[in-house]
Amino acid sequence: MIRAATVEDVPAIHSMIRELAEYEKALHEAKATEEQLREALFGERPAAYAHLAVSDEDGEVVGFALWFLNFSTWRGVHGVYLEDLYVRPERRGGGHGKALLARLARICVERGYGRLEWSVLNWNAPSIAFYESLGARPQDEWTVYRLTDGALAELGGA
């Protein structure tokens, strides 16, 4: 079962974000707090949205998709950027990841959004194979750039 997250789900989402960061060998970079997530997802001006995969057997939250809207100047419409997709390792293979992506694809179709996109680490072969099995294709003509920490502060203070 897939459902929209509620404020009561923030601790579970936070826990899974930390699990994902550990899997991606970057736990030291996962600095978000539960309070920050609560504000981002359910505050006065939400910046992101989340959907949860919940086990039909025991009602346990087994995965999540955290996403936000982007905009394509070429298409002239919004899209969905999937920031994180995670299913707990012991629950993988049960269709939860596909169901989460299908829900986001349905949101795009119903709202007239032009695309659903995300990033995946180059070494994450299982995820790449999964995404490609659904028809997703890499955008290898683009390179992602990022400003953070000192470089962001330096440029922002200029």
C-alpha positions in Angstrom: 0.0 0.0 0.0 1.2 3.5 -0.9 0.0 6.5 1.1 0.9 10.2 1.6 3.1 10.7 4.6 1.7 12.4 7.7 3.4 14.4 10.3 3.4 11.3 12.6 5.6 9.6 10.0 8.5 12.0 10.3 10.5 9.8 12.7 10.2 6.8 10.3 11.2 9.0 7.3 14.2 10.4 9.3 15.3 6.9 10.2 15.1 5.7 6.6 17.0 8.7 5.3 19.8 7.8 7.7 19.7 4.2 6.5 19.9 5.4 2.9 22.8 7.6 3.7 24.6 4.7 5.3 23.9 2.5 2.2 25.3 5.3 0.0 28.4 5.5 2.2 27.7 9.1 3.2 26.1 8.9 6.7 28.4 11.7 7.8 26.6 14.0 5.3 23.1 13.2 6.6 22.6 16.2 8.9 18.8 16.8 8.6 16.9 16.6 11.8 13.4 15.5 12.4 12.4 19.0 13.1 13.8 20.2 9.7 11.9 17.4 8.0 8.7 18.3 9.8 9.0 21.9 8.7 9.9 21.0 5.1 7.1 18.5 4.7 4.4 19.9 6.9 5.3 23.5 7.7 3.5 26.7 6.7 5.1 26.5 3.2 6.0 22.9 2.4 9.1 22.5 0.2 8.8 18.8 -0.3 6.3 15.9 -0.2 6.6 12.3 0.8 4.8 9.0 0.1 5.3 5.8 2.1 5.2 2.2 1.2 3.4 0.3 4.0 3.4 -3.4 4.4 0.0 -5.0 3.8 0.8 -7.8 6.3 1.8 -5.8 9.4 1.3 -2.1 8.6 5.0 -1.3 9.0 6.5 1.5 7.0 9.0 -0.2 4.7 10.0 2.5 2.3 9.5 6.1 1.2 9.8 8.5 -1.7 10.6 12.1 -1.0 10.0 14.6 -3.8 9.5 18.2 -4.8 8.3 20.1 -7.9 10.7 21.4 -10.5 9.9 23.3 -13.7 11.0 22.8 -17.3 11.4 26.0 -19.2 11.5 23.9 -22.5 8.2 22.1 -21.8 6.6 25.0 -19.9 5.2 22.7 -17.1 6.2 21.4 -13.7 7.8 18.0 -13.2 8.6 15.9 -10.2 12.2 15.6 -8.9 12.5 12.5 -6.7 15.1 13.4 -4.1 15.1 10.0 -2.3 13.6 6.6 -3.0 14.3 3.9 -0.4 13.0 0.5 0.6 14.4 -1.2 3.6 16.7 -4.1 2.4 14.7 -6.9 4.0 11.6 -5.7 2.2 13.1 -5.3 -1.3 11.7 -7.4 -4.1 8.1 -7.0 -2.9 7.1 -4.3 -5.4 7.3 -1.4 -3.0 9.8 0.6 -5.0 7.9 0.1 -8.2 4.6 1.1 -6.4 6.2 4.3 -5.1 7.5 5.3 -8.5 4.1 4.4 -10.1 2.4 6.7 -7.6 4.7 9.6 -8.5 4.2 8.8 -12.2 0.4 8.9 -11.7 0.7 12.3 -9.9 2.6 13.6 -13.0 0.0 12.3 -15.4 -3.0 13.5 -13.4 -1.5 17.0 -12.9 -0.1 17.4 -16.4 3.5 17.4 -15.3 6.1 16.8 -18.0 8.6 14.5 -16.4 9.7 12.5 -13.3 13.4 12.5 -12.8 16.0 11.6 -10.2 19.7 11.0 -9.7 21.4 7.7 -9.0 25.0 7.0 -7.9 27.0 5.5 -10.8 28.1 2.5 -8.7 24.6 1.6 -7.7 24.1 -1.2 -10.3 21.0 -2.8 -8.6 19.1 0.5 -8.6 20.2 1.4 -12.1 19.0 -2.0 -13.4 15.7 -1.6 -11.5 15.1 1.9 -13.0 15.9 0.8 -16.5 13.6 -2.2 -16.2 10.8 0.4 -15.7 11.8 2.3 -18.9 13.8 5.1 -17.2 16.9 6.1 -19.2 20.0 7.9 -18.0 20.6 11.5 -19.1 24.3 11.1 -19.7 24.7 14.3 -21.7 24.3 16.3 -18.5 26.6 16.6 -15.5 25.2 17.7 -12.2 27.0 20.5 -10.5 26.6 21.5 -6.8 27.6 24.3 -4.5 27.7 23.6 -0.8 29.3 24.7 2.4 32.2 27.1 2.0 31.9 27.5 -1.8 28.2 28.3 -1.5 28.8 30.8 1.4 31.6 32.5 -0.6 29.6 32.9 -3.7 26.5 33.9 -1.8 28.4 36.6 0.1 29.9 38.1 -3.0 
